[in-house]
């Protein structure tokens, strides 16, 4: 008698877990491809007017060659991270993520909140030497590694 009750309880628990997982994935599946992270860099177009006004207001030259550079893919434990940077007037102007951890649920949620912070820090620091974001240590380290390889191409 005790054995059959235990089987029913365990069976019910398994069904509840599977059903909960299915409902969770169904709710998050619609958002899986629409993260708030930029996956590519905007293409740069220039007009004669924009070029002449930019030349007047251009900041001092930075340490990198102008262009778009993509870093190597780095392992972030929960997924891979790849960073692409846009360099203009020798300075980092944009950071995008062609590859980032995007498994449904917690992983994509962390990527959407932590990677933009790392991107802003890289733009502010003008280097791959950025602070590690609490709660995203391995992703931060993979970001630094990929960004460093992109910036090495820009030197």
N, CA, C and O atoms as a DFTB+ gen file, in Angstrom:
620 C
 N C O
     1  1       0.833      -1.185       0.000
     2  2       0.000       0.000       0.000
     3  2       0.880       1.252       0.000
     4  3       0.641       2.177      -0.776
     5  1       1.894       1.286       0.863
     6  2       2.782       2.433       0.968
     7  2       3.533       2.650      -0.343
     8  3       3.752       3.789      -0.756
     9  1       3.924       1.568      -0.988
    10  2       4.674       1.625      -2.234
    11  2       3.841       2.244      -3.352
    12  3       4.361       3.051      -4.122
    13  1       2.568       1.890      -3.459
    14  2       1.723       2.432      -4.531
    15  2       1.422       3.917      -4.299
    16  3       1.306       4.670      -5.266
    17  1       1.294       4.348      -3.059
    18  2       1.067       5.767      -2.759
    19  2       2.297       6.573      -3.166
    20  3       2.172       7.656      -3.737
    21  1       3.479       6.047      -2.874
    22  2       4.722       6.717      -3.242
    23  2       4.827       6.838      -4.757
    24  3       5.255       7.879      -5.255
    25  1       4.450       5.806      -5.498
    26  2       4.485       5.842      -6.961
    27  2       3.566       6.936      -7.487
    28  3       3.936       7.664      -8.408
    29  1       2.357       7.061      -6.906
    30  2       1.416       8.082      -7.360
    31  2       1.937       9.489      -7.067
    32  3       1.779      10.397      -7.884
    33  1       2.547       9.662      -5.922
    34  2       3.089      10.975      -5.563
    35  2       4.237      11.344      -6.493
    36  3       4.295      12.461      -7.008
    37  1       5.151      10.397      -6.704
    38  2       6.269      10.659      -7.605
    39  2       5.783      10.884      -9.031
    40  3       6.274      11.782      -9.715
    41  1       4.843      10.096      -9.480
    42  2       4.289      10.261     -10.826
    43  2       3.625      11.613     -10.990
    44  3       3.785      12.263     -12.023
    45  1       2.884      12.042      -9.987
    46  2       2.241      13.359     -10.024
    47  2       3.260      14.486     -10.042
    48  3       3.071      15.491     -10.727
    49  1       4.340      14.318      -9.289
    50  2       5.389      15.334      -9.260
    51  2       6.062      15.451     -10.621
    52  3       6.336      16.557     -11.088
    53  1       6.326      14.323     -11.253
    54  2       6.958      14.334     -12.581
    55  2       6.034      15.017     -13.594
    56  3       6.492      15.838     -14.389
    57  1       4.760      14.690     -13.572
    58  2       3.802      15.308     -14.487
    59  2       3.749      16.818     -14.254
    60  3       3.721      17.591     -15.211
    61  1       3.735      17.235     -13.008
    62  2       3.687      18.661     -12.690
    63  2       4.939      19.387     -13.187
    64  3       4.843      20.500     -13.703
    65  1       6.093      18.773     -13.037
    66  2       7.354      19.381     -13.488
    67  2       7.359      19.512     -15.013
    68  3       7.696      20.568     -15.547
    69  1       6.988      18.443     -15.704
    70  2       6.971      18.469     -17.170
    71  2       5.963      19.504     -17.667
    72  3       6.261      20.256     -18.595
    73  1       4.788      19.552     -17.071
    74  2       3.772      20.518     -17.486
    75  2       4.247      21.948     -17.221
    76  3       4.052      22.832     -18.055
    77  1       4.863      22.172     -16.076
    78  2       5.385      23.500     -15.761
    79  2       6.461      23.927     -16.735
    80  3       6.487      25.083     -17.158
    81  1       7.342      23.026     -17.095
    82  2       8.406      23.316     -18.056
    83  2       7.804      23.655     -19.421
    84  3       8.236      24.603     -20.077
    85  1       6.809      22.879     -19.842
    86  2       6.169      23.119     -21.139
    87  2       5.477      24.483     -21.160
    88  3       5.574      25.207     -22.151
    89  1       4.796      24.830     -20.103
    90  2       4.121      26.131     -20.031
    91  2       5.141      27.259     -20.018
    92  3       4.955      28.269     -20.696
    93  1       6.213      27.098     -19.258
    94  2       7.268      28.114     -19.185
    95  2       7.870      28.355     -20.564
    96  3       8.022      29.504     -20.981
    97  1       8.215      27.277     -21.280
    98  2       8.814      27.414     -22.606
    99  2       7.833      27.993     -23.604
   100  3       8.233      28.756     -24.483
   101  1       6.558      27.652     -23.492
   102  2       5.560      28.209     -24.406
   103  2       5.443      29.720     -24.216
   104  3       5.300      30.457     -25.191
   105  1       5.501      30.179     -22.979
   106  2       5.400      31.610     -22.706
   107  2       6.646      32.359     -23.127
   108  3       6.542      33.487     -23.608
   109  1       7.824      31.770     -22.962
   110  2       9.076      32.436     -23.297
   111  2       9.507      32.200     -24.733
   112  3      10.355      32.932     -25.242
   113  1       8.954      31.207     -25.393
   114  2       9.338      30.900     -26.761
   115  2       9.048      32.026     -27.723
   116  3       9.793      32.227     -28.683
   117  1       7.973      32.769     -27.484
   118  2       7.625      33.870     -28.366
   119  2       8.663      34.971     -28.308
   120  3       8.818      35.718     -29.274
   121  1       9.373      35.090     -27.206
   122  2      10.363      36.146     -27.042
   123  2      11.772      35.701     -27.364
   124  3      12.688      36.523     -27.350
   125  1      11.976      34.427     -27.653
   126  2      13.324      33.902     -27.808
   127  2      14.100      34.572     -28.923
   128  3      15.307      34.764     -28.781
   129  1      13.467      34.935     -30.023
   130  2      14.188      35.538     -31.120
   131  2      14.150      37.044     -31.116
   132  3      14.693      37.663     -32.031
   133  1      13.543      37.654     -30.144
   134  2      13.372      39.104     -30.179
   135  2      14.010      39.761     -28.972
   136  3      13.361      40.519     -28.251
   137  1      15.278      39.472     -28.755
   138  2      15.948      40.068     -27.608
   139  2      16.199      41.537     -27.862
   140  3      16.158      41.986     -29.008
   141  1      16.454      42.277     -26.831
   142  2      16.747      43.690     -26.963
   143  2      18.198      43.966     -27.280
   144  3      18.609      45.127     -27.287
   145  1      18.997      42.931     -27.547
   146  2      20.419      43.117     -27.813
   147  2      20.655      43.355     -29.291
   148  3      20.044      42.693     -30.130
   149  1      21.532      44.290     -29.622
   150  2      21.865      44.456     -31.032
   151  2      22.713      43.275     -31.481
   152  3      23.702      42.935     -30.832
   153  1      22.329      42.647     -32.593
   154  2      23.093      41.501     -33.067
   155  2      24.080      41.892     -34.146
   156  3      24.969      41.113     -34.492
   157  1      23.933      43.081     -34.676
   158  2      24.889      43.532     -35.676
   159  2      25.069      45.030     -35.547
   160  3      24.291      45.719     -34.887
   161  1      26.097      45.507     -36.182
   162  2      26.392      46.928     -36.126
   163  2      25.614      47.653     -37.214
   164  3      25.387      47.093     -38.286
   165  1      25.204      48.889     -36.956
   166  2      24.524      49.631     -38.010
   167  2      25.521      49.928     -39.128
   168  3      26.696      50.190     -38.876
   169  1      25.038      49.882     -40.350
   170  2      25.944      50.207     -41.444
   171  2      26.164      51.715     -41.454
   172  3      25.260      52.504     -41.179
   173  1      27.382      52.077     -41.777
   174  2      27.716      53.490     -41.779
   175  2      27.535      54.035     -43.177
   176  3      28.112      53.528     -44.138
   177  1      26.730      55.068     -43.279
   178  2      26.578      55.760     -44.548
   179  2      27.013      57.188     -44.320
   180  3      26.780      57.765     -43.259
   181  1      27.637      57.739     -45.314
   182  2      28.081      59.117     -45.147
   183  2      27.672      59.930     -46.352
   184  3      27.663      59.448     -47.485
   185  1      27.341      61.146     -46.085
   186  2      27.033      62.086     -47.147
   187  2      28.064      63.187     -47.087
   188  3      28.700      63.374     -46.049
   189  1      28.252      63.930     -48.179
   190  2      29.240      65.000     -48.155
   191  2      28.980      66.003     -47.039
   192  3      29.923      66.508     -46.431
   193  1      27.709      66.296     -46.763
   194  2      27.390      67.248     -45.706
   195  2      27.774      66.690     -44.345
   196  3      28.361      67.388     -43.518
   197  1      27.436      65.425     -44.121
   198  2      27.755      64.812     -42.832
   199  2      29.261      64.725     -42.645
   200  3      29.761      64.923     -41.538
   201  1      29.990      64.430     -43.715
   202  2      31.436      64.295     -43.600
   203  2      32.075      65.638     -43.264
   204  3      32.992      65.700     -42.445
   205  1      31.599      66.713     -43.888
   206  2      32.216      68.005     -43.617
   207  2      31.880      68.491     -42.217
   208  3      32.731      69.078     -41.550
   209  1      30.646      68.256     -41.757
   210  2      30.316      68.702     -40.409
   211  2      31.001      67.817     -39.369
   212  3      31.349      68.292     -38.288
   213  1      31.198      66.543     -39.682
   214  2      31.887      65.650     -38.763
   215  2      33.343      66.057     -38.626
   216  3      33.905      66.000     -37.532
   217  1      33.954      66.464     -39.721
   218  2      35.358      66.838     -39.681
   219  2      35.585      68.041     -38.771
   220  3      36.608      68.121     -38.090
   221  1      34.654      68.959     -38.757
   222  2      34.789      70.140     -37.919
   223  2      34.637      69.778     -36.446
   224  3      35.372      70.282     -35.598
   225  1      33.678      68.900     -36.145
   226  2      33.385      68.573     -34.749
   227  2      34.028      67.265     -34.308
   228  3      33.714      66.765     -33.228
   229  1      34.914      66.702     -35.111
   230  2      35.492      65.401     -34.790
   231  2      36.351      65.475     -33.539
   232  3      37.129      66.413     -33.366
   233  1      36.207      64.476     -32.662
   234  2      37.056      64.422     -31.477
   235  2      38.479      64.047     -31.886
   236  3      38.732      63.638     -33.019
   237  1      39.377      64.194     -30.958
   238  2      40.756      63.824     -31.254
   239  2      40.815      62.341     -31.587
   240  3      40.024      61.546     -31.079
   241  1      41.747      61.984     -32.434
   242  2      41.860      60.602     -32.875
   243  2      42.115      59.676     -31.698
   244  3      42.847      60.006     -30.764
   245  1      41.499      58.521     -31.769
   246  2      41.686      57.520     -30.733
   247  2      42.793      56.566     -31.117
   248  3      43.639      56.872     -31.958
   249  1      42.774      55.420     -30.496
   250  2      43.870      54.472     -30.665
   251  2      43.586      53.368     -31.673
   252  3      44.439      52.502     -31.868
   253  1      42.421      53.360     -32.323
   254  2      42.049      52.275     -33.220
   255  2      41.823      52.776     -34.640
   256  3      41.548      53.956     -34.862
   257  1      41.945      51.843     -35.615
   258  2      41.639      52.156     -37.007
   259  2      40.121      52.102     -37.190
   260  3      39.454      51.215     -36.658
   261  1      39.593      53.047     -37.938
   262  2      38.154      53.081     -38.182
   263  2      37.682      51.842     -38.932
   264  3      38.398      51.302     -39.775
   265  1      36.476      51.403     -38.615
   266  2      35.870      50.252     -39.281
   267  2      35.063      49.418     -38.311
   268  3      34.898      49.778     -37.146
   269  1      34.567      48.307     -38.804
   270  2      33.820      47.354     -37.979
   271  2      34.659      46.094     -37.823
   272  3      35.177      45.559     -38.803
   273  1      34.791      45.626     -36.591
   274  2      35.640      44.478     -36.291
   275  2      34.863      43.488     -35.431
   276  3      34.134      43.869     -34.515
   277  1      35.036      42.210     -35.751
   278  2      34.359      41.158     -35.002
   279  2      35.392      40.315     -34.273
   280  3      36.381      39.876     -34.860
   281  1      35.151      40.095     -32.993
   282  2      36.056      39.300     -32.180
   283  2      35.797      37.818     -32.313
   284  3      34.837      37.394     -32.956
   285  1      36.658      37.042     -31.702
   286  2      36.500      35.589     -31.706
   287  2      35.324      35.196     -30.807
   288  3      34.909      35.961     -29.936
   289  1      34.805      34.006     -31.031
   290  2      33.717      33.479     -30.190
   291  2      34.351      32.934     -28.918
   292  3      35.312      32.167     -28.974
   293  1      33.809      33.334     -27.769
   294  2      34.343      32.906     -26.472
   295  2      33.264      32.145     -25.705
   296  3      32.077      32.447     -25.822
   297  1      33.686      31.163     -24.926
   298  2      32.762      30.340     -24.151
   299  2      32.394      31.039     -22.853
   300  3      33.267      31.435     -22.081
   301  1      31.095      31.187     -22.620
   302  2      30.593      31.835     -21.411
   303  2      29.843      30.852     -20.515
   304  3      28.978      31.269     -19.745
   305  1      30.147      29.588     -20.596
   306  2      29.560      28.504     -19.833
   307  2      28.105      28.263     -20.213
   308  3      27.749      27.137     -20.563
   309  1      27.261      29.271     -20.156
   310  2      25.847      29.115     -20.497
   311  2      25.608      29.298     -21.988
   312  3      24.477      29.163     -22.457
   313  1      26.644      29.599     -22.722
   314  2      26.548      29.819     -24.159
   315  2      27.795      30.523     -24.640
   316  3      28.737      30.733     -23.877
   317  1      27.797      30.876     -25.879
   318  2      28.938      31.546     -26.498
   319  2      28.667      33.042     -26.586
   320  3      27.519      33.480     -26.660
   321  1      29.767      33.829     -26.577
   322  2      29.678      35.281     -26.729
   323  2      30.631      35.690     -27.839
   324  3      31.781      35.253     -27.885
   325  1      30.130      36.538     -28.734
   326  2      30.975      37.143     -29.758
   327  2      30.628      38.619     -29.803
   328  3      29.458      39.000     -29.792
   329  1      31.658      39.439     -29.853
   330  2      31.478      40.886     -29.824
   331  2      31.919      41.475     -31.154
   332  3      32.941      41.079     -31.716
   333  1      31.136      42.424     -31.649
   334  2      31.504      43.200     -32.835
   335  2      31.546      44.669     -32.406
   336  3      30.657      45.143     -31.699
   337  1      32.580      45.379     -32.839
   338  2      32.704      46.789     -32.463
   339  2      32.761      47.658     -33.703
   340  3      33.265      47.255     -34.752
   341  1      32.234      48.853     -33.555
   342  2      32.349      49.876     -34.587
   343  2      33.313      50.923     -34.058
   344  3      33.171      51.408     -32.936
   345  1      34.290      51.263     -34.879
   346  2      35.289      52.264     -34.517
   347  2      35.120      53.449     -35.464
   348  3      35.108      53.280     -36.684
   349  1      34.992      54.618     -34.911
   350  2      34.879      55.838     -35.704
   351  2      35.754      56.898     -35.055
   352  3      35.713      57.086     -33.839
   353  1      36.532      57.579     -35.850
   354  2      37.485      58.575     -35.359
   355  2      38.420      57.956     -34.324
   356  3      38.850      58.616     -33.378
   357  1      38.724      56.675     -34.524
   358  2      39.665      55.990     -33.647
   359  2      39.100      55.568     -32.306
   360  3      39.849      55.124     -31.435
   361  1      37.789      55.698     -32.120
   362  2      37.166      55.397     -30.831
   363  2      36.042      54.379     -30.995
   364  3      35.393      54.322     -32.039
   365  1      35.820      53.584     -29.968
   366  2      34.707      52.627     -29.962
   367  2      33.418      53.437     -29.885
   368  3      33.211      54.208     -28.948
   369  1      32.549      53.249     -30.887
   370  2      31.280      53.981     -30.896
   371  2      30.077      53.081     -30.695
   372  3      29.013      53.551     -30.294
   373  1      30.234      51.770     -30.972
   374  2      29.108      50.858     -30.818
   375  2      29.639      49.452     -30.557
   376  3      30.696      49.070     -31.060
   377  1      28.898      48.698     -29.771
   378  2      29.226      47.306     -29.482
   379  2      27.965      46.485     -29.744
   380  3      26.886      46.812     -29.250
   381  1      28.111      45.421     -30.523
   382  2      26.985      44.536     -30.829
   383  2      27.369      43.103     -30.485
   384  3      28.536      42.804     -30.230
   385  1      26.373      42.222     -30.481
   386  2      26.564      40.830     -30.076
   387  2      25.995      39.892     -31.125
   388  3      24.834      39.494     -31.028
   389  1      26.799      39.525     -32.140
   390  2      26.316      38.558     -33.125
   391  2      25.988      37.207     -32.493
   392  3      25.099      36.498     -32.964
   393  1      26.706      36.853     -31.429
   394  2      26.469      35.593     -30.713
   395  2      26.439      35.909     -29.223
   396  3      27.325      36.590     -28.706
   397  1      25.413      35.407     -28.538
   398  2      25.318      35.586     -27.087
   399  2      24.447      34.485     -26.508
   400  3      23.647      33.893     -27.233
   401  1      24.583      34.196     -25.209
   402  2      23.750      33.141     -24.602
   403  2      22.276      33.522     -24.716
   404  3      21.857      34.560     -24.203
   405  1      21.493      32.683     -25.385
   406  2      20.084      33.028     -25.584
   407  2      19.145      31.853     -25.375
   408  3      18.128      31.734     -26.057
   409  1      19.487      30.988     -24.436
   410  2      18.573      29.914     -24.078
   411  2      17.367      30.524     -23.389
   412  3      17.515      31.484     -22.634
   413  1      16.168      29.988     -23.630
   414  2      14.968      30.559     -23.012
   415  2      15.066      30.603     -21.489
   416  3      15.702      29.756     -20.861
   417  1      14.428      31.595     -20.928
   418  2      14.370      31.714     -19.474
   419  2      15.458      32.604     -18.918
   420  3      15.737      33.680     -19.448
   421  1      16.059      32.148     -17.859
   422  2      17.017      32.936     -17.096
   423  2      18.216      33.384     -17.933
   424  3      18.667      34.522     -17.800
   425  1      18.736      32.509     -18.791
   426  2      19.943      32.838     -19.556
   427  2      19.720      34.029     -20.471
   428  3      20.539      34.948     -20.492
   429  1      18.643      34.035     -21.220
   430  2      18.384      35.161     -22.121
   431  2      18.064      36.423     -21.322
   432  3      18.426      37.526     -21.734
   433  1      17.409      36.272     -20.216
   434  2      17.095      37.410     -19.358
   435  2      18.385      38.048     -18.842
   436  3      18.513      39.273     -18.830
   437  1      19.325      37.234     -18.424
   438  2      20.608      37.758     -17.955
   439  2      21.365      38.435     -19.090
   440  3      21.937      39.508     -18.897
   441  1      21.375      37.818     -20.281
   442  2      22.062      38.415     -21.428
   443  2      21.479      39.784     -21.758
   444  3      22.220      40.730     -22.025
   445  1      20.166      39.886     -21.740
   446  2      19.509      41.144     -22.093
   447  2      19.765      42.250     -21.075
   448  3      19.700      43.430     -21.418
   449  1      20.053      41.888     -19.843
   450  2      20.311      42.922     -18.836
   451  2      21.798      43.190     -18.638
   452  3      22.184      44.332     -18.391
   453  1      22.642      42.163     -18.742
   454  2      24.064      42.324     -18.425
   455  2      24.907      42.761     -19.615
   456  3      25.806      43.585     -19.448
   457  1      24.649      42.238     -20.811
   458  2      25.479      42.584     -21.964
   459  2      25.413      44.067     -22.332
   460  3      26.445      44.637     -22.688
   461  1      24.250      44.717     -22.262
   462  2      24.252      46.160     -22.531
   463  2      25.101      46.953     -21.528
   464  3      25.694      47.971     -21.884
   465  1      25.158      46.492     -20.292
   466  2      26.001      47.148     -19.286
   467  2      27.467      47.018     -19.686
   468  3      28.220      47.989     -19.618
   469  1      27.867      45.827     -20.101
   470  2      29.246      45.608     -20.529
   471  2      29.570      46.445     -21.767
   472  3      30.665      46.996     -21.873
   473  1      28.635      46.540     -22.693
   474  2      28.850      47.341     -23.901
   475  2      29.081      48.806     -23.551
   476  3      29.989      49.437     -24.091
   477  1      28.268      49.348     -22.653
   478  2      28.426      50.750     -22.252
   479  2      29.754      50.975     -21.538
   480  3      30.397      52.009     -21.721
   481  1      30.161      50.009     -20.728
   482  2      31.453      50.135     -20.039
   483  2      32.602      50.125     -21.035
   484  3      33.572      50.865     -20.877
   485  1      32.496      49.288     -22.062
   486  2      33.557      49.226     -23.080
   487  2      33.646      50.540     -23.840
   488  3      34.743      51.012     -24.140
   489  1      32.508      51.127     -24.150
   490  2      32.503      52.415     -24.847
   491  2      33.102      53.492     -23.951
   492  3      33.873      54.331     -24.417
   493  1      32.754      53.473     -22.680
   494  2      33.304      54.464     -21.746
   495  2      34.802      54.252     -21.528
   496  3      35.553      55.226     -21.469
   497  1      35.247      53.009     -21.408
   498  2      36.654      52.709     -21.127
   499  2      37.518      52.762     -22.387
   500  3      38.736      52.922     -22.307
   501  1      36.872      52.624     -23.559
   502  2      37.597      52.557     -24.830
   503  2      38.609      51.414     -24.837
   504  3      39.688      51.524     -25.419
   505  1      38.246      50.330     -24.187
   506  2      39.108      49.142     -24.150
   507  2      38.285      47.940     -23.690
   508  3      37.105      48.058     -23.359
   509  1      38.940      46.786     -23.680
   510  2      38.302      45.565     -23.188
   511  2      38.450      45.425     -21.685
   512  3      37.948      44.468     -21.095
   513  1      39.130      46.365     -21.069
   514  2      39.351      46.335     -19.628
   515  2      38.136      46.938     -18.923
   516  3      38.141      48.104     -18.527
   517  1      37.093      46.114     -18.778
   518  2      35.847      46.557     -18.152
   519  2      35.613      45.761     -16.878
   520  3      36.164      44.675     -16.697
   521  1      34.794      46.311     -16.006
   522  2      34.455      45.617     -14.766
   523  2      33.583      44.402     -15.061
   524  3      32.755      44.424     -15.972
   525  1      33.777      43.354     -14.288
   526  2      32.947      42.166     -14.399
   527  2      31.611      42.462     -13.734
   528  3      31.564      43.004     -12.629
   529  1      30.526      42.102     -14.415
   530  2      29.187      42.353     -13.897
   531  2      28.819      41.251     -12.920
   532  3      28.925      40.068     -13.243
   533  1      28.390      41.637     -11.732
   534  2      27.989      40.680     -10.704
   535  2      26.831      39.834     -11.221
   536  3      25.863      40.360     -11.769
   537  1      26.937      38.535     -11.044
   538  2      25.898      37.622     -11.510
   539  2      26.131      37.147     -12.932
   540  3      25.424      36.263     -13.415
   541  1      27.112      37.723     -13.605
   542  2      27.414      37.327     -14.986
   543  2      28.932      37.253     -15.174
   544  3      29.471      37.746     -16.164
   545  1      29.598      36.637     -14.221
   546  2      31.063      36.600     -14.236
   547  2      31.605      35.939     -15.488
   548  3      32.467      36.507     -16.159
   549  1      31.118      34.751     -15.816
   550  2      31.654      34.039     -16.977
   551  2      31.293      34.735     -18.282
   552  3      32.091      34.748     -19.220
   553  1      30.112      35.307     -18.351
   554  2      29.725      36.069     -19.536
   555  2      30.596      37.313     -19.657
   556  3      31.008      37.672     -20.761
   557  1      30.879      37.966     -18.551
   558  2      31.750      39.146     -18.560
   559  2      33.149      38.787     -19.042
   560  3      33.743      39.526     -19.827
   561  1      33.676      37.668     -18.583
   562  2      35.012      37.249     -18.998
   563  2      35.042      36.893     -20.490
   564  3      36.005      37.213     -21.186
   565  1      33.996      36.237     -20.973
   566  2      33.917      35.909     -22.398
   567  2      33.792      37.197     -23.222
   568  3      34.381      37.308     -24.297
   569  1      33.030      38.158     -22.719
   570  2      32.896      39.459     -23.378
   571  2      34.261      40.130     -23.503
   572  3      34.631      40.607     -24.576
   573  1      35.003      40.163     -22.404
   574  2      36.332      40.786     -22.413
   575  2      37.249      40.103     -23.433
   576  3      37.977      40.770     -24.167
   577  1      37.205      38.785     -23.470
   578  2      38.061      38.027     -24.380
   579  2      37.711      38.321     -25.842
   580  3      38.602      38.583     -26.650
   581  1      36.434      38.280     -26.182
   582  2      36.011      38.526     -27.555
   583  2      36.276      39.975     -27.969
   584  3      36.728      40.237     -29.084
   585  1      35.992      40.911     -27.063
   586  2      36.236      42.324     -27.361
   587  2      37.727      42.580     -27.562
   588  3      38.111      43.328     -28.461
   589  1      38.558      41.973     -26.740
   590  2      40.006      42.159     -26.875
   591  2      40.484      41.674     -28.243
   592  3      41.349      42.302     -28.853
   593  1      39.929      40.561     -28.728
   594  2      40.352      40.054     -30.035
   595  2      39.859      40.973     -31.160
   596  3      40.554      41.139     -32.162
   597  1      38.681      41.565     -31.010
   598  2      38.196      42.526     -32.009
   599  2      39.057      43.773     -32.032
   600  3      39.398      44.282     -33.099
   601  1      39.411      44.265     -30.846
   602  2      40.222      45.486     -30.762
   603  2      41.644      45.246     -31.249
   604  3      42.288      46.166     -31.754
   605  1      42.139      44.025     -31.103
   606  2      43.476      43.707     -31.616
   607  2      43.497      43.847     -33.140
   608  3      44.508      44.255     -33.712
   609  1      42.393      43.513     -33.791
   610  2      42.291      43.662     -35.241
   611  2      42.248      45.138     -35.644
   612  3      42.643      45.498     -36.753
   613  1      41.772      45.974     -34.748
   614  2      41.605      47.408     -35.044
   615  2      42.851      48.224     -34.783
   616  3      42.842      49.436     -35.000
   617  1      43.916      47.606     -34.329
   618  2      45.132      48.376     -34.018
   619  2      46.086      48.433     -35.177
   620  3      47.150      49.042     -35.072
